Amino acid sequence: MFFKNKCCLLLIVLCNVFSWSAKSQNTISNKKPSKKAFAEKIYLQLSNTVFTTGEAIWYKAIVTNTINQFTKRSSVLYVDLIDFDENIIDTKTLKLENGLSDGFFDLSDTLPSGRYLIRAYTQWNRNFGQDFIYEHYIDVLSLEAINNEAIIRNIALTETNDNQLKLGASIFPEGLKADYNKDLKVYIQSEDILDSIEVKRKNKQYVLDYILPKDLITVKLKVKLEDTKLKNRKRKKESTYSKTIALNKDFLDLQFFPEGGKLIDGFTNKVGYKSINYKGLGEAVSGHIVDESDNVIGSFSTNILGMGFTFFKPRKNKTYYGKIISEKGVAYKYPLPQVMAKGYILNVMETQDYLRLNIKSNIKNTDSLYFQVRSRGVLIREHSFKLKQSMHEAFIKKTDLPNGIVNITLFTGNDAPVCERLIFNYKEEKILNITAKTDKNFFGKREKTTLHVSVSDIDSNPVEANFSALVLDKKKLGSEKKAQPNMLSYFLLNSELKGFIENPNHYFNADNTLRKRDIEALMLTQGWRDYVYDKTDTDINFEFQPETDIFLSGRVNSVFNKNKIPKKPVNLTMVTKPSLGIYTTETDSLGTFAFNMNNHFADEQNILIQSTNKRGAAKNYNITLNDPIAPPKVNYKTEETVTLADTIYKAFIEESIVQYNTNNDFKTTSETVALDAVELTGYNVTPEREKIFKLHGPPDVVIENEELVEEEEKWMSGLYDLLRIKFPHDIAFRELPRPFGGVYDIAYVTKADLTVYYIDGEVVLGRDYLLLPYLSIENIKSVEILERPKGAFLDHITDAFPRMSAEGQVRLASAYIAVVSIYTYGSSGLAALESTKGIFQGKVSGFSAKREFYAPKYDKLEDEDWNVPDLRSVIHWKPLAQTDEDGNANVEFYNGDNIGDMLVVIEAISLDGKIGYFETTYNVEEKNEN
């Protein structure tokens, strides 16, 4: 509600509530929401911010609308794990149930140390740009590389005679790839430099020398190795390594932000300010505002995050600076924005119940002005007025505003925006009160703990809420954990304000008595221009539609004419393996089809689609699947890279190694196939492959079905035509006489004397070699070449060629023997010669499989149980818990062998969009196991 008030008596204001409310409604010209008002908010709660290889990242996903109520649009959420070279190394597809889900990433043992990005998005949210894709950075530490030194070492800076800096450094690429000896490329990036140089190996060393301008603040060096050719004919992008070097550790930047946008002559202006050090983080400073003659106008000081605000009256034709004296007595001056002779002032002050808007101008204008109040792209109110005596005052009742950031914009009568201001409206009634108490204050190792959780509203009424319970060893928290947003700070702040917010939880910490002042400083500085919902784009045409399920869609055409659509509907049956699923559908009038995967949970599945007529008879049609929607472009923010100090994580790493070794003691058996020498991507060891591995070792070349299908041309009649034309470097051909006259081609591994063929783990008999040229490409899963196979061959060769002479068998002892192993879909062997009518085979993904957090139970401990250490960093993780109608719930778990403080984190959300965060600790003491 809005009230015009020229008097100072609040009583008069309150008496005019209803009359001014009605007037405001008549002056609203446009209530159409901006496009971004339809966006969803996405939040992931992670189990930590620092992880070691071989560990699992656990997370809970919450998707809401803009007012924090569970989404009703999307039922599919994509979560990506992205490395520092912007490669998507894993993707999970989550099924959202009323806006909630949970998942995990298993971190491979071979991942290099570095800063990784976890992002989450719905297809619907891609309509609204990068700001609505959730992003969270984590640190991953490789257990294999913990004792290794840095890749870039011996850094030296030397001043040259021409006022420049010579940067020298030694580079050790073997830390990224063992025995690396090729050239490497180093990218050099700074404020005014973007360059790259090749560094060659000399005297078994890589040495970098580069000349830099002397006035730079930092320089970033990025080492890139040559890509490696893999055995499945792909190329592996080798990991890079980056290091940012501070050239000027005393650097400080101080910026000033006038409230509303500009400094206006003759008025008292409210000005926010923010100081940033060389790391890009806030730095606490104090100083004075001075004019060009160094006359002191006023003083200023920042909070611990380098922000604050002050008031002063600027004059036109004057220049103002922020002046700071360093510890060494050096004065630094930072300019304030230019003072404008004419303009508008939009000042907002907060009282207990109202926002007071004070609008002033020195522009002679009899036209009406108006201001709009928006939240998350939705127009809440619009108020028209005329200035009287160059000013206007209005009051907004805070209870009429939503929880979180509110945007106030002042417009002229011609709809030109002249001032903008963000304010933060914190509504206690929208926050859940959470308590979590353990049944004791102190526990022994492996002792059972019961956590009593209670959730209520501001009036102490019980609330049924969904909550997560995370219990961590406090010693193993990542150093950045406290600086990362929790549910409260994310939904109310990070999701609405652009850019990096340093320590967002600072503004919601009840122990911070100045948090209202601090968040006002944040709104005046970072909020000065960086609001997610600031644009009033009312074009609500959406490219991406909400996904309510996973659909596998495609088209059916004639085998002989791909443009010809079947005259009658075609029945399709799809079978998935190894997770068995059977689905049926029918094509429409355009020949298109879609299978609803429903609740099919599998990260990757083999599929077989059979086309039939209405009577169930197989009909031969060409079946093609639509290409999946490509993921969004990766937006990895390299400027936020955190340099890891191994000493910070030392205790965490050492215990992680013990836990890792303990876990892996139970994973290795005598049946395990060692694949240390195999460098493949997306390669699954099937029983048929495992059989060949044991006989002859891993393959040297792998040609997958995807590549075979891609390379096949229409005129080709089978496998041999394809290998002859597309893979001449791997496979050669020679002619052999047929038993009854004529010749036939035999394919062999290049330079080999004899090539033995296997199909699905079984040796191919010599008489069947005549059939190999005609194997149907669509039925072949892969063709794999073993150039130097190990093991004995005589038994298998005599099986294949039982009439081989004794002399021939003797010659085998010195022959170069190679192997070609062919794997077919369904392990059909030579039956793959024929293409079954109306069959399509391929691979698809469903919803990612669920996994329950493994929590050991120690209710019956034996003495020998203590021989196996339990040093897990995540003591317990329960992502989807629910309080009852009394607002209560219990969570039970057993502690590990960690001693000291355990951190309990509870995050909760109710159906009506109330949110809450709570943390507490309890202590685990040493205990005599015996």
C-alpha positions, -999 to 999 in steps of 0.1 A, spaced: 0 0 0 12 36 -7 5 68 12 14 104 3 26 123 33 38 158 37 34 158 75 56 141 100 28 126 120 25 89 114 -11 91 127 -21 111 97 -4 86 74 -22 57 89 -55 74 86 -51 78 49 -43 41 42 -75 32 24 -79 63 3 -43 61 -10 -46 24 -16 -75 29 -39 -58 57 -58 -27 36 -64 -48 8 -79 -63 33 -105 -28 45 -116 -14 10 -124 -6 10 -160 11 -24 -164 9 -54 -142 23 -78 -168 51 -98 -152 85 -101 -167 95 -134 -184 118 -143 -155 88 -144 -131 81 -178 -146 115 -192 -137 122 -220 -112 147 -218 -83 171 -247 -80 191 -255 -48 215 -283 -40 226 -291 -5 260 -308 -8 276 -331 18 307 -310 19 328 -286 -2 360 -306 -2 363 -342 -13 389 -368 -21 390 -391 -51 373 -424 -45 347 -406 -23 310 -400 -30 294 -365 -32 259 -367 -17 233 -340 -25 197 -331 -21 179 -312 -48 150 -287 -42 132 -270 -71 107 -243 -63 89 -214 -80 99 -178 -74 81 -177 -41 98 -208 -28 69 -232 -31 76 -266 -47 75 -264 -85 46 -279 -103 62 -274 -138 93 -296 -140 97 -333 -129 132 -338 -144 164 -322 -131 199 -325 -146 230 -324 -124 264 -321 -140 299 -326 -125 323 -305 -146 361 -303 -143 383 -272 -146 388 -278 -183 350 -274 -188 345 -311 -195 312 -327 -183 326 -358 -166 293 -371 -152 256 -363 -155 227 -374 -133 191 -372 -144 169 -369 -113 132 -376 -110 116 -348 -91 88 -358 -67 70 -326 -57 101 -306 -64 124 -329 -44 150 -355 -52 185 -366 -41 215 -381 -58 253 -387 -57 285 -386 -77 312 -412 -73 345 -395 -78 368 -416 -99 402 -426 -84 419 -411 -114 405 -376 -112 432 -349 -108 431 -324 -80 414 -292 -87 383 -270 -85 352 -287 -100 318 -272 -108 285 -289 -99 256 -274 -118 219 -282 -119 192 -271 -143 158 -280 -157 151 -277 -194 124 -251 -185 149 -229 -167 171 -227 -198 145 -201 -211 158 -176 -186 196 -176 -191 227 -185 -171 215 -168 -139 189 -195 -134 213 -225 -137 225 -235 -102 262 -236 -98 284 -246 -69 322 -251 -68 339 -278 -49 376 -288 -43 387 -324 -52 420 -337 -39 436 -367 -55 448 -393 -30 474 -404 -56 490 -369 -59 489 -357 -23 526 -359 -18 534 -345 -52 548 -310 -55 531 -283 -75 532 -284 -113 545 -249 -115 575 -242 -92 605 -220 -86 586 -189 -95 608 -158 -97 600 -121 -106 629 -99 -117 626 -62 -124 641 -52 -158 658 -19 -168 628 -9 -189 603 -9 -159 589 -44 -166 589 -77 -148 605 -109 -160 585 -140 -149 605 -172 -146 592 -206 -135 599 -243 -138 571 -266 -150 568 -303 -142 541 -318 -164 548 -353 -151 525 -343 -122 497 -343 -147 508 -373 -169 536 -397 -160 566 -398 -185 553 -368 -205 581 -355 -228 563 -336 -256 560 -298 -260 535 -281 -238 516 -248 -241 513 -222 -214 485 -196 -215 492 -163 -198 463 -142 -186 460 -110 -167 441 -77 -167 456 -66 -201 472 -98 -213 459 -128 -231 488 -147 -246 501 -183 -251 536 -197 -257 550 -231 -264 576 -244 -240 600 -271 -252 618 -297 -232 655 -288 -228 679 -308 -207 649 -328 -194 634 -296 -180 606 -271 -190 615 -235 -182 592 -205 -187 605 -170 -193 580 -142 -200 581 -104 -198 552 -87 -180 542 -50 -176 551 -39 -140 517 -25 -130 498 -58 -132 480 -70 -100 479 -108 -108 489 -131 -136 474 -165 -142 495 -193 -158 477 -223 -173 496 -254 -185 481 -275 -213 495 -308 -224 490 -324 -258 460 -346 -261 464 -384 -260 451 -407 -287 430 -434 -270 425 -470 -280 389 -465 -290 399 -440 -317 390 -410 -296 412 -384 -281 416 -377 -244 420 -342 -234 447 -341 -208 441 -322 -176 454 -287 -174 469 -269 -144 465 -233 -134 482 -211 -109 475 -174 -102 505 -154 -90 500 -122 -70 523 -95 -85 510 -67 -61 498 -80 -28 492 -45 -16 466 -38 -43 433 -24 -31 403 -12 -51 377 11 -36 344 18 -54 315 41 -46 279 36 -55 254 64 -51 219 53 -40 196 53 -70 225 56 -95 240 91 -95 254 118 -73 231 149 -76 242 184 -68 227 201 -37 211 171 -21 223 149 8 232 117 -11 235 82 4 266 65 -10 276 28 -7 312 18 -10 331 -15 -14 368 -23 -10 384 -53 -27 419 -67 -23 441 -85 -48 422 -118 -42 389 -102 -52 377 -104 -16 364 -76 7 390 -58 27 382 -38 59 394 -2 55 386 33 68 394 67 55 379 101 45 360 116 16 380 146 3 376 171 -25 401 180 -52 419 203 -27 422 175 -2 396 192 21 380 166 43 342 163 36 334 133 58 347 99 70 339 63 62 347 28 74 338 -6 61 325 -37 78 347 -69 78 335 -77 43 347 -44 30 313 -27 26 295 2 41 276 35 34 277 71 43 259 104 37 272 137 23 261 167 2 282 170 -30 285 202 -51 287 204 -89 320 214 -104 337 196 -75 356 163 -77 356 139 -47 378 110 -37 379 83 -11 413 87 7 430 59 25 464 60 43 482 27 42 502 12 71 534 25 54 519 61 54 512 62 17 480 80 7 458 64 -19 429 82 -36 399 66 -53 375 88 -73 338 90 -66 314 92 -96 310 126 -112 284 150 -96 255 157 -119 240 192 -119 205 179 -124 188 146 -116 167 126 -93 172 112 -58 155 80 -47 162 75 -10 148 45 9 147 43 47 134 14 68 113 17 99 99 -11 120 67 -15 98 73 6 67 97 16 39 98 53 35 105 65 0 119 100 -3 120 112 -39 137 145 -47 147 163 -79 161 197 -90 146 193 -124 117 217 -130 91 193 -142 53 195 -139 47 160 -154 38 130 -134 64 105 -122 58 70 -111 76 42 -94 72 5 -96 78 -21 -69 87 -55 -83 98 -88 -67 112 -116 -88 100 -101 -120 64 -96 -107 49 -61 -105 35 -57 -69 25 -20 -70 28 11 -91 23 46 -78 20 78 -98 26 113 -83 38 148 -90 66 165 -71 57 193 -48 84 216 -37 108 193 -55 100 163 -34 76 135 -27 73 110 2 56 76 2 53 48 26 52 11 18 39 -14 43 65 -41 47 39 -68 53 26 -62 18 60 -71 3 74 -107 -2 104 -121 16 137 -113 1 149 -87 -25 125 -61 -37 133 -38 -67 121 -2 -67 124 18 -99 115 55 -106 102 64 -140 94 97 -158 60 102 -174 77 90 -207 85 56 -191 122 63 -189 138 48 -158 159 74 -139 166 57 -105 167 21 -92 171 7 -57 172 -27 -42 160 -33 -7 160 -65 14 127 -73 31 133 -100 58 100 -115 71 105 -135 103 70 -151 98 83 -168 66 112 -185 84 110 -219 101 122 -223 136 142 -256 138 158 -273 168 178 -305 167 189 -321 200 209 -353 205 198 -377 233 232 -370 250 259 -344 248 288 -368 247 291 -402 229 317 -429 225 330 -441 192 305 -462 172 278 -454 197 242 -450 186 230 -414 184 193 -403 183 186 -368 169 153 -352 179 142 -327 152 114 -302 158 101 -276 133 76 -248 141 66 -214 128 71 -179 143 42 -185 167 55 -219 179 29 -238 159 42 -272 147 49 -274 110 50 -305 87 81 -300 67 105 -318 45 141 -317 59 175 -331 54 199 -342 82 236 -340 76 262 -351 102 298 -343 95 331 -346 113 338 -309 119 375 -313 114 369 -325 78 349 -295 67 362 -277 37 378 -244 44 352 -227 22 322 -244 39 312 -214 60 314 -191 30 290 -212 9 253 -204 9 229 -225 30 193 -229 21 182 -197 38 209 -175 23 205 -191 -11 168 -188 -16 166 -153 -2 199 -138 -15 221 -158 -38 193 -169 -61 183 -133 -67 215 -113 -67 241 -117 -95 277 -124 -90 299 -137 -62 285 -130 -27 313 -133 -1 301 -152 30 264 -150 23 255 -166 57 270 -135 74 237 -117 67 216 -143 84 237 -151 114 217 -142 145 249 -135 164 257 -106 139 239 -77 156 247 -54 126 233 -78 100 206 -53 88 232 -26 83 254 -50 65 227 -63 41 218 -26 34 254 -21 24 252 -52 1 221 -39 -16 237 -5 -22 269 -19 -36 265 -53 -53 228 -47 -57 235 -14 -74 234 -31 -108 234 -68 -104 198 -79 -98 187 -112 -114 152 -100 -121 160 -64 -131 148 -67 -168 111 -62 -176 112 -85 -206 75 -93 -211 80 -116 -242 68 -149 -228 76 -171 -258 95 -201 -244 119 -222 -264 121 -250 -238 90 -266 -224 88 -282 -189 97 -319 -187 73 -339 -167 89 -373 -177 117 -387 -198 105 -395 -233 123 -415 -260 111 -401 -293 118 -407 -330 104 -414 -364 95 -444 -385 101 -444 -423 102 -467 -452 134 -488 -455 138 -478 -492 127 -442 -489 134 -423 -457 111 -395 -467 81 -419 -471 58 -422 -440 39 -454 -434 3 -452 -445 -10 -469 -414 1 -466 -377 31 -489 -368 31 -507 -335 64 -504 -316 77 -525 -287 108 -515 -268 128 -537 -245 155 -524 -222 184 -543 -206 200 -551 -182 173 -534 -162 144 -551 -178 116 -529 -191 90 -534 -218 72 -504 -234 47 -501 -262 35 -472 -284 22 -464 -318 33 -440 -345 11 -410 -354 1 -398 -388 35 -382 -393 54 -414 -384 66 -400 -351 66 -419 -318 74 -414 -282 80 -439 -254 73 -426 -219 101 -440 -197 80 -434 -166 100 -445 -135 128 -462 -154 159 -458 -134 192 -466 -152 221 -443 -162 226 -463 -194 205 -490 -210 207 -511 -241 174 -509 -260 158 -529 -288 128 -516 -307 107 -539 -328 82 -527 -354 51 -547 -362 18 -544 -379 -16 -546 -361 -15 -584 -363 18 -585 -345 38 -596 -375 73 -580 -378 75 -553 -405 107 -539 -417 109 -501 -412 137 -476 -408 136 -465 -371 156 -434 -361 157 -417 -327 156 -379 -322 189 -364 -310 188 -356 -273 188 -319 -264 224 -307 -260 233 -295 -225 238 -258 -218 272 -242 -225 295 -246 -195 302 -213 -177 332 -222 -155 343 -191 -136 381 -193 -136 386 -160 -119 372 -175 -87 398 -203 -85 409 -210 -50 446 -220 -44 446 -251 -23 471 -253 6 478 -290 13 484 -283 50 448 -271 55 436 -305 44 464 -327 58 444 -344 86 414 -348 63 435 -364 36 454 -388 58 422 -402 73 406 -403 38 435 -425 26 429 -449 55 392 -450 48 398 -454 10 422 -483 16 398 -500 40 370 -498 15 391 -511 -13 402 -541 7 368 -555 2 365 -547 -35 394 -567 -50 390 -605 -56 409 -631 -76 383 -627 -103 391 -591 -108 404 -582 -143 433 -557 -141 428 -530 -167 456 -507 -156 470 -506 -191 437 -499 -208 429 -463 -214 392 -462 -226 362 -440 -221 328 -454 -215 340 -490 -218 320 -516 -199 336 -550 -191 309 -576 -201 314 -613 -194 323 -619 -230 350 -592 -229 363 -604 -196 367 -639 -211 390 -625 -239 409 -603 -214 418 -634 -194 428 -653 -225 447 -626 -244 447 -593 -225 430 -559 -232 424 -545 -267 447 -520 -284 420 -506 -307 382 -504 -300 357 -494 -327 323 -489 -310 290 -493 -327 284 -456 -328 315 -451 -349 307 -481 -372 272 -467 -378 285 -432 -384 311 -444 -409 289 -468 -428 278 -458 -463 247 -469 -481 264 -490 -507 283 -511 -481 271 -547 -477 286 -555 -444 315 -554 -420 343 -560 -445 333 -532 -468 334 -508 -439 367 -520 -425 384 -519 -459 374 -483 -467 373 -466 -433 400 -484 -412 428 -492 -436 455 -485 -410 442 -512 -386 429 -539 -410 444 -552 -443 430 -577 -467 444 -606 -487 428 -631 -511 426 -669 -502 414 -697 -525 380 -711 -520 377 -749 -514 358 -754 -547 374 -728 -568 376 -690 -569 389 -667 -541 376 -649 -511 389 -620 -490 402 -625 -455 407 -595 -432 438 -595 -410 454 -572 -385 480 -551 -404 515 -568 -404 502 -599 -386 510 -634 -401 477 -649 -387 446 -633 -373 423 -653 -350 387 -642 -348 364 -644 -318 327 -635 -317 312 -629 -283 341 -647 -266 340 -678 -288 365 -687 -315 352 -685 -351 357 -717 -370 377 -715 -402 348 -726 -423 328 -696 -410 354 -670 -421 335 -669 -454 305 -654 -435 325 -626 -417 323 -601 -446 285 -600 -443 281 -593 -406 254 -566 -402 268 -534 -388 237 -526 -368 240 -558 -349 277 -553 -339 284 -537 -305 321 -533 -311 351 -546 -331 382 -548 -310 418 -555 -321 446 -571 -300 478 -563 -319 501 -582 -295 478 -606 -276 492 -626 -247 485 -663 -238 485 -696 -257 469 -699 -291 474 -735 -303 442 -750 -288 421 -722 -302 437 -723 -336 433 -761 -339 397 -756 -329 392 -731 -357 414 -751 -382 412 -788 -372 428 -799 -405 460 -778 -399 491 -798 -406 517 -806 -379 541 -785 -399 517 -756 -398 514 -759 -361 551 -758 -357 553 -725 -377 529 -709 -353 556 -708 -327 574 -680 -345 544 -664 -362 530 -629 -354 495 -637 -343 469 -610 -337 432 -612 -326 400 -595 -338 372 -598 -312 337 -589 -323 309 -584 -299 272 -583 -309 240 -571 -293 224 -599 -275 255 -620 -279 240 -635 -310 273 -646 -325 271 -654 -362 234 -650 -361 242 -613 -364 248 -620 -401 211 -613 -407 194 -580 -400 161 -589 -382 131 -571 -397 122 -538 -381 148 -539 -354 165 -509 -339 193 -513 -313 211 -487 -293 217 -471 -259 196 -446 -239 196 -431 -204 167 -431 -180 165 -415 -146 197 -419 -126 196 -449 -102 191 -441 -65 215 -451 -38 209 -451 -1 236 -437 21 255 -466 37 253 -462 74 269 -491 94 251 -505 124 271 -513 155 244 -527 177 263 -560 181 300 -552 182 326 -579 184 363 -573 194 375 -581 159 352 -554 144 376 -527 158 403 -540 135 386 -523 106 388 -485 110 357 -463 103 369 -428 95 341 -416 72 339 -378 69 301 -379 64 288 -396 95 251 -396 84 231 -383 55 193 -384 53 182 -362 25 144 -367 24 130 -368 59 96 -355 71 83 -341 103 49 -354 116 18 -333 123 34 -323 156 64 -310 138 87 -337 152 110 -364 138 138 -387 150 169 -396 131 191 -425 143 226 -434 133 259 -448 146 291 -427 150 324 -438 134 359 -437 149 362 -400 145 366 -381 178 359 -345 186 330 -323 175 305 -336 150 285 -309 131 247 -314 126 231 -295 98 193 -294 93 177 -276 63 139 -276 60 112 -264 37 74 -265 41 46 -268 15 38 -230 17 74 -220 10 87 -213 45 124 -223 49 148 -227 77 184 -236 86 198 -249 119 232 -263 130 245 -277 162 273 -299 175 279 -329 197 310 -345 209 325 -380 204 351 -391 229 378 -417 229 366 -451 240 384 -483 250 373 -507 222 381 -537 243 
